[in-house]
Amino acid sequence: MASQLSIPNFPVPPGGDTVQVSIIDSTTRIGKLPLEFLMTPPMLGMEYMPVLPSWSFLIQHASGEKLLFDLGVPGDWRTFAPVVTEKLEARGWDITVDKEVVDVLGDHGVAAHEISGIIWSHWHWDHLGDPSRFPPSTELIVGPGFKEQFLPGYPAKPDSPVRESDFSGRNLREIDFTTAIQVGQFRAVDYFSDGSFYILDTPGHAIGHLAGLARTTKSPDTFIFMGGDLCHHSGEMRPSKYMPIPSGREHYPTAAVATSHAAAACLPCPGAATLYDQLQVSRNRSCTQTFFDPTMGLDIAEAMRTIEKAQHADARDNIWFIYAHDPSLLGVADLFPLPANAWKDRNWRQKTQWTFLQDFAPALEILRGREEKE
């Protein structure tokens, strides 16, 4: 674990209220997605990404107002604009959706008309859902540059990846950061004007990419950082100069690690970090670099700068960083309809932060085999 001296500052305006946050399983699962499509350098034995979920978040304010952050994939992704569906069909990924977010909400007594706003972290297909299933009273909230680039939507704009039906008849609000406040290293908008929930400007991956920071408790302050596609794998965020790989057994939830011989390479033991350091060196990376850099996005250099800013938050034990496709939450964190505000007391951050290392079990096994031959 990073020493106290190495933990960077991530200043959030003091005081403020809290919101109740629930993590919604959109039931989206994306499989057979080549690692090289999203990240570099390659990892031995890891041709594909793990099967990826797509999280949505329900944010409930003391006023009764309810927001959603992202919607996952609609029940039939073939209803997207042709510019999207044609690419998905050509790529041949395994995309399944059992139930849309609006139906998950309804199953637990939250009606569509209760949602005052939907925040799209960005316009990519696996975050859009189907806003047309919400009434016109539900506002759609997007990031800077969205309107100029994508309106009026498909079919009026044939090459637009978003549909006219997504925002037809409803207010489409584009966040303006020109008079923003500062939260950590990010420009931010205090959505409820009480410090309970901030929308963050997190550029690089896509036009208008947004993140969210929700205050989940006070005295002490804790936060959930909703990262969208700021990264697609924890190995794009960790390790960092603030968050080296821990070597102690207490940092790994052993129940989350497979028991096969190959996975045993990832089981906690003294000196385990040394093996990962060797893995990094074999890939021309240092032990304080992330395992991967992004390869898919609008501006990769800007995306990497945004990741570096987010690493300041990720290193703080009162902030739980959750990106949209983080599979480590499955089987660990409580999901909607239960709230996630007690995440720190329940050690969910600690239990999920390094489980991604099990993805590298085949690479470590290959690395060990090479050492044995030498």
C-alpha positions as CSV (number, residue, x, y, z in Angstrom):
1,M,0.0,0.0,0.0
2,A,1.2,3.5,-0.7
3,S,2.8,5.3,2.2
4,Q,1.0,8.2,3.8
5,L,3.6,10.6,2.4
6,S,3.0,9.5,-1.1
7,I,-0.8,9.9,-1.1
8,P,-1.6,13.0,-3.2
9,N,-4.2,15.7,-2.3
10,F,-7.6,15.5,-4.0
11,P,-9.4,18.6,-2.5
12,V,-13.2,18.6,-2.5
13,P,-15.0,21.7,-1.2
14,P,-15.8,21.1,2.5
15,G,-19.2,20.6,4.0
16,G,-22.1,19.8,1.8
17,D,-24.8,17.2,1.9
18,T,-24.8,13.6,0.8
19,V,-26.7,11.7,-1.8
20,Q,-27.8,8.0,-1.7
21,V,-26.0,6.0,-4.4
22,S,-27.1,2.6,-5.6
23,I,-25.1,0.7,-8.2
24,I,-27.4,-0.8,-10.8
25,D,-26.4,-3.9,-12.8
26,S,-27.7,-2.9,-16.2
27,T,-27.4,-6.7,-17.0
28,T,-25.2,-5.8,-20.0
29,R,-22.4,-8.3,-20.6
30,I,-19.8,-7.8,-23.3
31,G,-17.5,-10.7,-24.2
32,K,-15.0,-11.7,-26.9
33,L,-13.6,-8.1,-26.9
34,P,-10.0,-8.2,-28.0
35,L,-7.6,-6.6,-25.5
36,E,-5.8,-4.8,-28.2
37,F,-8.9,-2.9,-29.2
38,L,-8.8,-1.0,-25.9
39,M,-5.3,-1.2,-24.4
40,T,-1.6,-1.6,-25.0
41,P,0.9,-3.2,-24.6
42,P,-0.2,-6.8,-25.1
43,M,-0.4,-9.2,-22.1
44,L,0.7,-12.8,-22.5
45,G,-2.2,-15.2,-22.2
46,M,-4.7,-12.4,-22.3
47,E,-6.1,-12.2,-25.8
48,Y,-9.5,-10.9,-24.7
49,M,-10.8,-8.6,-22.0
50,P,-12.7,-10.3,-19.2
51,V,-16.4,-10.3,-19.7
52,L,-17.4,-6.7,-19.0
53,P,-20.5,-5.5,-17.2
54,S,-21.8,-1.9,-17.7
55,W,-22.8,-0.2,-14.4
56,S,-25.5,2.4,-14.0
57,F,-25.9,4.5,-10.9
58,L,-29.0,5.8,-9.2
59,I,-28.4,9.0,-7.3
60,Q,-31.1,10.1,-4.9
61,H,-31.0,13.6,-3.4
62,A,-32.6,14.7,-0.1
63,S,-35.0,16.8,-2.1
64,G,-36.4,13.6,-3.6
65,E,-34.8,14.3,-7.0
66,K,-33.4,11.1,-8.7
67,L,-30.7,11.0,-11.3
68,L,-29.3,8.1,-13.3
69,F,-25.6,8.0,-14.4
70,D,-25.4,5.9,-17.6
71,L,-27.9,3.3,-18.9
72,G,-25.8,0.4,-20.3
73,V,-27.1,-1.2,-23.5
74,P,-30.7,-1.3,-24.6
75,G,-32.5,-4.7,-24.8
76,D,-32.0,-4.8,-28.6
77,W,-28.7,-3.0,-29.6
78,R,-29.7,-3.4,-33.2
79,T,-32.1,-0.5,-32.7
80,F,-29.0,1.8,-32.6
81,A,-28.1,4.0,-35.6
82,P,-26.7,2.1,-38.5
83,V,-23.2,3.7,-38.0
84,V,-23.2,1.8,-34.6
85,T,-24.9,-1.5,-35.4
86,E,-22.9,-2.1,-38.6
87,K,-19.6,-1.9,-36.6
88,L,-20.9,-4.1,-33.8
89,E,-22.0,-6.7,-36.2
90,A,-18.7,-6.7,-38.0
91,R,-16.7,-7.0,-34.8
92,G,-18.6,-10.1,-33.6
93,W,-18.5,-9.3,-29.9
94,D,-20.8,-11.3,-27.6
95,I,-23.3,-8.7,-26.3
96,T,-26.1,-9.7,-24.0
97,V,-28.7,-7.8,-22.1
98,D,-31.3,-9.5,-19.8
99,K,-33.2,-6.4,-18.6
100,E,-32.9,-2.7,-19.2
101,V,-32.2,-0.3,-16.4
102,V,-35.8,1.2,-16.6
103,D,-37.1,-2.3,-15.9
104,V,-34.7,-3.0,-13.1
105,L,-35.9,0.2,-11.5
106,G,-39.5,-0.7,-12.0
107,D,-39.1,-4.1,-10.5
108,H,-38.1,-2.4,-7.2
109,G,-40.7,0.3,-7.2
110,V,-38.9,3.2,-8.9
111,A,-41.0,4.4,-11.8
112,A,-39.5,6.0,-14.9
113,H,-41.4,9.3,-14.2
114,E,-39.5,9.6,-10.9
115,I,-36.2,10.1,-12.7
116,S,-35.6,13.8,-13.2
117,G,-32.4,13.4,-15.3
118,I,-30.2,10.9,-17.1
119,I,-26.5,11.7,-17.3
120,W,-24.6,10.1,-20.2
121,S,-21.0,9.8,-19.3
122,H,-20.5,9.9,-23.1
123,W,-22.2,9.0,-26.3
124,H,-20.8,5.5,-26.9
125,W,-23.3,2.7,-27.5
126,D,-22.7,0.8,-24.2
127,H,-23.8,3.7,-22.1
128,L,-26.8,5.1,-23.9
129,G,-29.5,2.7,-23.1
130,D,-32.9,3.8,-24.4
131,P,-33.9,7.2,-23.0
132,S,-37.1,7.1,-25.0
133,R,-38.5,4.7,-22.4
134,F,-38.5,7.6,-19.9
135,P,-41.1,10.4,-20.1
136,P,-40.4,13.8,-21.5
137,S,-40.0,15.2,-18.0
138,T,-36.7,13.3,-17.7
139,E,-33.9,15.6,-18.8
140,L,-30.9,14.2,-20.7
141,I,-27.6,15.6,-19.6
142,V,-24.5,15.5,-21.8
143,G,-20.9,16.8,-21.9
144,P,-19.4,19.8,-23.8
145,G,-19.4,19.6,-27.6
146,F,-22.2,17.0,-27.8
147,K,-24.8,19.1,-29.5
148,E,-22.6,20.6,-32.1
149,Q,-21.2,17.2,-33.0
150,F,-24.3,14.9,-33.0
151,L,-27.5,16.8,-33.3
152,P,-30.1,16.4,-34.6
153,G,-29.3,12.7,-34.3
154,Y,-30.2,9.7,-36.5
155,P,-32.0,9.5,-38.9
156,A,-32.0,13.3,-39.6
157,K,-28.2,13.2,-39.3
158,P,-27.4,9.9,-41.0
159,D,-23.9,9.5,-39.6
160,S,-24.9,10.4,-36.0
161,P,-24.3,7.6,-33.4
162,V,-27.2,8.8,-31.3
163,R,-30.9,8.7,-32.2
164,E,-33.3,11.5,-32.4
165,S,-35.6,9.4,-30.2
166,D,-33.1,9.6,-27.4
167,F,-33.8,13.3,-26.7
168,S,-37.0,14.1,-28.8
169,G,-39.5,16.0,-26.7
170,R,-37.2,16.3,-23.7
171,N,-34.7,18.9,-22.5
172,L,-31.2,18.1,-23.7
173,R,-28.8,19.9,-21.3
174,E,-25.2,20.3,-22.2
175,I,-22.9,20.9,-19.2
176,D,-20.9,24.1,-19.4
177,F,-17.7,24.1,-17.5
178,T,-16.6,27.7,-18.3
179,T,-17.6,28.9,-14.8
180,A,-16.8,25.6,-13.1
181,I,-15.4,25.1,-9.6
182,Q,-12.4,22.9,-8.9
183,V,-12.7,19.4,-7.5
184,G,-9.4,17.6,-7.2
185,Q,-7.7,18.2,-10.5
186,F,-10.9,18.5,-12.4
187,R,-13.3,21.2,-13.5
188,A,-16.6,20.5,-11.9
189,V,-20.3,21.5,-11.6
190,D,-22.0,21.3,-8.2
191,Y,-25.2,19.7,-9.5
192,F,-27.4,20.3,-6.5
193,S,-25.5,23.4,-5.3
194,D,-25.0,21.7,-1.9
195,G,-21.8,19.7,-2.4
196,S,-23.5,16.4,-2.5
197,F,-22.9,15.5,-6.2
198,Y,-20.4,16.9,-8.7
199,I,-20.2,16.4,-12.5
200,L,-16.6,16.3,-13.5
201,D,-15.0,17.3,-16.8
202,T,-12.9,14.2,-17.8
203,P,-11.9,14.7,-21.4
204,G,-9.9,12.4,-23.8
205,H,-11.9,9.2,-24.3
206,A,-14.8,10.8,-26.2
207,I,-16.4,14.1,-27.0
208,G,-17.9,15.5,-23.8
209,H,-16.8,12.6,-21.5
210,L,-18.2,13.2,-18.0
211,A,-17.6,11.6,-14.6
212,G,-19.5,11.9,-11.3
213,L,-18.4,12.4,-7.7
214,A,-21.0,11.6,-5.1
215,R,-20.5,12.4,-1.4
216,T,-21.7,9.3,0.4
217,T,-21.0,10.1,4.0
218,K,-20.1,13.1,6.1
219,S,-17.8,13.3,9.2
220,P,-15.8,11.7,7.8
221,D,-16.4,12.5,4.1
222,T,-16.4,9.6,1.7
223,F,-17.1,9.6,-2.0
224,I,-17.9,7.4,-4.9
225,F,-16.2,8.4,-8.1
226,M,-18.2,7.3,-11.2
227,G,-15.5,7.0,-13.9
228,G,-17.4,6.1,-17.0
229,D,-14.9,5.0,-19.6
230,L,-12.1,6.9,-18.1
231,C,-10.5,3.5,-18.2
232,H,-11.7,0.0,-19.3
233,H,-9.6,-2.1,-17.0
234,S,-8.1,-1.5,-13.6
235,G,-4.7,-2.1,-15.1
236,E,-5.1,1.3,-16.9
237,M,-5.4,3.0,-13.5
238,R,-3.1,0.9,-11.3
239,P,-0.4,0.6,-10.2
240,S,0.8,4.2,-10.0
241,K,3.4,6.2,-8.2
242,Y,0.8,6.7,-5.5
243,M,-0.6,3.1,-5.5
244,P,2.1,0.4,-5.8
245,I,1.0,-3.2,-5.9
246,P,0.6,-4.3,-2.2
247,S,2.5,-7.4,-1.2
248,G,0.5,-8.2,2.0
249,R,-2.1,-11.0,2.1
250,E,-4.7,-8.6,3.6
251,H,-5.0,-6.7,0.3
252,Y,-6.4,-9.6,-1.7
253,P,-9.8,-11.2,-1.2
254,T,-8.8,-14.8,-1.7
255,A,-12.4,-15.9,-2.4
256,A,-12.3,-13.8,-5.6
257,V,-9.3,-15.6,-7.0
258,A,-9.6,-18.8,-9.0
259,T,-8.1,-22.0,-7.5
260,S,-6.5,-23.4,-10.6
261,H,-2.8,-23.9,-10.8
262,A,-2.4,-21.0,-13.2
263,A,-4.4,-18.6,-10.9
264,A,-2.3,-19.7,-8.0
265,A,0.4,-17.3,-9.4
266,C,-1.9,-14.5,-8.2
267,L,-2.6,-15.7,-4.8
268,P,-1.3,-13.4,-2.1
269,C,2.1,-14.2,-0.7
270,P,5.2,-12.3,0.5
271,G,7.1,-11.1,-2.6
272,A,4.2,-11.3,-4.9
273,A,4.7,-7.7,-6.0
274,T,8.2,-8.7,-7.2
275,L,6.6,-11.1,-9.7
276,Y,4.4,-8.3,-11.0
277,D,7.4,-6.0,-11.2
278,Q,9.1,-8.6,-13.3
279,L,6.0,-8.8,-15.5
280,Q,6.2,-5.1,-16.0
281,V,9.9,-5.2,-16.9
282,S,9.2,-7.9,-19.4
283,R,6.7,-5.5,-21.1
284,N,9.1,-2.5,-20.9
285,R,7.2,-0.8,-18.1
286,S,8.3,0.2,-14.6
287,C,6.7,-0.9,-11.4
288,T,5.0,2.5,-10.9
289,Q,3.4,2.5,-14.4
290,T,0.0,1.2,-15.0
291,F,-0.1,-2.2,-16.7
292,F,-1.8,-0.7,-19.8
293,D,-2.3,2.5,-21.7
294,P,-5.5,3.2,-23.6
295,T,-5.6,2.8,-27.3
296,M,-9.2,3.5,-28.1
297,G,-10.4,7.1,-27.8
298,L,-10.7,10.5,-29.2
299,D,-7.5,12.0,-27.8
300,I,-5.2,9.3,-26.2
301,A,-2.8,11.8,-24.8
302,E,-5.6,13.8,-23.2
303,A,-7.2,10.5,-21.9
304,M,-3.9,9.6,-20.2
305,R,-3.7,13.0,-18.6
306,T,-7.2,12.5,-17.3
307,I,-6.2,9.1,-15.9
308,E,-3.3,10.7,-14.1
309,K,-5.6,13.2,-12.5
310,A,-8.0,10.4,-11.4
311,Q,-5.1,8.5,-9.9
312,H,-4.9,11.2,-7.2
313,A,-8.5,10.3,-6.2
314,D,-7.9,6.5,-6.6
315,A,-5.1,6.7,-4.1
316,R,-7.2,8.1,-1.3
317,D,-9.0,5.6,1.0
318,N,-12.1,7.8,1.3
319,I,-12.8,7.7,-2.5
320,W,-14.0,4.6,-4.3
321,F,-13.2,4.8,-8.0
322,I,-15.6,2.7,-10.1
323,Y,-15.4,2.7,-13.8
324,A,-18.3,1.6,-16.0
325,H,-17.1,-1.8,-16.8
326,D,-15.4,-2.9,-13.6
327,P,-16.1,-6.7,-13.1
328,S,-14.5,-6.7,-9.6
329,L,-17.8,-5.5,-8.1
330,L,-19.6,-8.6,-8.9
331,G,-20.2,-10.8,-5.9
332,V,-18.7,-8.2,-3.6
333,A,-20.7,-5.0,-3.5
334,D,-24.3,-4.6,-2.7
335,L,-26.3,-3.7,-5.8
336,F,-29.6,-1.8,-6.4
337,P,-32.0,-1.7,-4.7
338,L,-29.5,-1.6,-1.8
339,P,-27.5,1.6,-1.3
340,A,-23.7,1.6,-1.6
341,N,-23.0,4.5,0.8
342,A,-21.5,2.3,3.4
343,W,-18.8,1.1,1.0
344,K,-15.9,2.1,3.3
345,D,-17.3,0.4,6.4
346,R,-17.8,-2.8,4.3
347,N,-14.3,-2.6,2.8
348,W,-15.6,-2.8,-0.8
349,R,-12.8,-0.6,-2.1
350,Q,-10.1,-2.7,-0.5
351,K,-11.8,-6.0,-1.6
352,T,-12.0,-5.0,-5.2
353,Q,-9.0,-2.8,-5.9
354,W,-6.5,-5.4,-6.8
355,T,-8.6,-8.4,-7.9
356,F,-7.8,-7.6,-11.5
357,L,-4.3,-9.1,-11.0
358,Q,-5.9,-12.5,-11.4
359,D,-6.3,-11.6,-15.1
360,F,-2.5,-11.9,-15.4
361,A,-2.2,-15.4,-14.0
362,P,-1.4,-16.9,-17.4
363,A,1.2,-14.3,-18.0
364,L,2.9,-15.0,-14.7
365,E,2.8,-18.7,-15.4
366,I,4.5,-18.1,-18.8
367,L,7.1,-15.8,-17.1
368,R,7.8,-18.4,-14.5
369,G,8.2,-21.1,-17.1
370,R,10.8,-19.0,-19.0
371,E,12.7,-18.4,-15.7
372,E,12.8,-22.1,-15.0
373,K,14.3,-22.8,-18.5
374,E,17.1,-20.3,-18.0
